[in-house]
Amino acid sequence: MTRVERETVQRTASVRSYAGHSVHAAPGVHEYAVTLVQAALPQGGRVLEVGAGCGALALRLRDAGFDVVPTDLEPPHDWITRLDLDHPELTEETRGPFDIVVCVETLEHVENPRQVLRSIRSMLRVGDRLLVSTPNVTHPHSLLKTVLRGAPVFFGPGHYYQPGHITLLPDWMLTEHVRQAGFDQLEVRTAGSMEYHGLRRLAHRVELALLRLVGLRAHPADGEGVCVFVTAVAV
């Protein structure tokens, strides 16, 4: 087997899925997002998902009992609606009302996250909710990567083009963007884990232990905390 063939097999083996749809977020991110939506809407409700990708999170939310309208700039399926929040042209389906907008692991892909957040706010009523997440560039593992190679985890020359991570949003900046877009009652949490295997996974565990030893602790709500989640209420 050639090196290219081995790398292809490794990539294929590492792809996770839900109901047959690929999951491109870090392990635990979609599960934790559902937990936060359930906490925000314990009686259920209508959800607009921005940046649905392959639709795995939308299906997971539907299975949890929510009425979900998944959207994406380039929908891969006909049951996902096209929505460009840089220049929103709302349809009957995307006009709402919605009880919550979910935008998970999407803002790092857009050129102007503040504009996207303002567009999201325009689609919500006062009191409706927002859930956004993005890679946690202040996680100790990410900080170490930045020192060693000049870019945090999930960012760098390779990630710039594929999968297209072009905007770094540390938690303080993300919360300010959310606040300035017209939201209040912000809560910040971290969740998600790295997807390493074999010796690399062992090395990662040793690294985290050493980081904790020197006082760099992540204190995640779930998993390792490699992604930051912000929930907020529209005002």
Secondary structure, 3 states (H helix, E strand, C coil): CCHHHHHHHHHHHHCEEECCEEECCCCCHHHHHHHHHHHHCCCCCEEEEECCCCCHHHHHHHHCCCEEEEEECCCCCCCCEECCCCCCCCCCCCCCCCCEEEEECCHHHCCCHHHHHHHHHHCCCCCCEEEEEEECCCCHHHHHHHHHHCCCCCCCHHHHHCCCCCCCCCHHHHHHHHHHCCEEEEEEEEECCCCCCHHHHHHHHHHHHHHHHCCCCCCCCCCCCCEEEEEEEEC
